Amino acid sequence: MAIRIIKTYYEILGVAKNATPEEIRKAFRKLAFKFHPDRNPEAEADKKFREINEAYEVLSSPEERATYDKWLTPTLYKPVRPIEWQRLLVRKLMDDSLSLLGKYLDYRWSKGR
């Protein structure tokens, strides 16, 4: 089984983690120009262009960049945005709660109460 390593937003844009907003903007513009679907007929250009836009969207905002840096760890293959993490946590808590409720109701029903 092959492991697919997903690049960080910094690697996608080709900048260092301590890059300035100006360096990030320049890298984005250069890559966006190169991989824009209207300018690049390759099949993978559209996918690469979307990756570049997503990376720039996060890294261009100081708040989102700080959150991204906080959640990004070397052990993760793909960093998870906090909102996705919250959704996963809520879904897990709801599943667990409903499972426990179902067991409780089954128990009460079987006892005739």
N, C-alpha and C positions, 0 to 999 in steps of 0.2 A: 504494500500500500504506500503510495507516494504522499508525502506531506506537501501541501501547497502553502508556501510562505507568502503572506500578504505584506506588502510594503507599508511603511508608515507614511503619513502625509508628507513628512519632511523628505523621505526618500522619493516619493512620487514627484515632488517639485524639484528635487535635486539641491536642496539647501541644508545647511547645518541647523541643528536644533536651536542654536542661539542666534539665528539669522534675524536681521532687522526687518521691520515691515516693508521697507523699500526693497530689500533683497528678495523678499517673498513675492512682492508685486512684479518685479522684473522677471523672476523665474516663471511666474504664472503667465505673464504676457508672452514670453518667448515660447513656452510650450503650447499655450492656447493657439498661438498663430501657427505653429508647426502642425498640430493635430486637429485643427478645426475641420469638421466634416466637409465643409464647402471647399476647402483648400487641399485636403488630403483624401484621395479616393480609396485608400486602403480599408479593408474590412474592420481592422482593429482600431482605426483612428477614432471612431465614434465612442467606443468603450474607453479608450485612453483619455479622450477629451472630457468625458463625464468624471473620470477619476481625478483629473487635474482640477476641474471645477469644484468638486467636493472637497479636495484638499485645500484649495484656496479659500473656500467659504469658511472653513473652520479656522485656518491659520491667519486669516486677515482680520478676524475679530479678536481683540485682546481677551475678552471674557471666555470665548469658546476655546481659544488657544490655551489659556491657563487651565481650563477644565480638561482639555485633551491631554496636556502635559501631565496633569495630576493622575489621570487614569491610565496613561500609557506606561507600561512596564516592560522591561526586556523579556520577560517570560511569556508575554502575550504575542500570539501571531497576528491577531487583529485587535486593535484597541476598540473598546466598546464605548459608545457615547453614553453619558449618564442617563439620558432619557430612555435609551434602549434597555439599559440595565434595570431601570426602574420598572419598565413594562414587564420584563422577564421576572423580576422579583414579585410584582403584584400578581402576575399570572400564577406563579408557583404558590404564593400564599393563598390565593383563591382556590386552587386545586386542592391544596392540603386541607383548607378549612371545609370545603364541601365534602371531601372524603371523610373527615372526622364527623361531620354532621350526619352523613349517611350512615356511618357505623353506629353512631349514637341512636339514631332513629330506628335502625334495624334491631338494635338491642332492646330498645323500649317496646317495639312492636312484638318482638318474640316473647317478651315477658307479659304481654297483655296489659300494659299500663296505658 
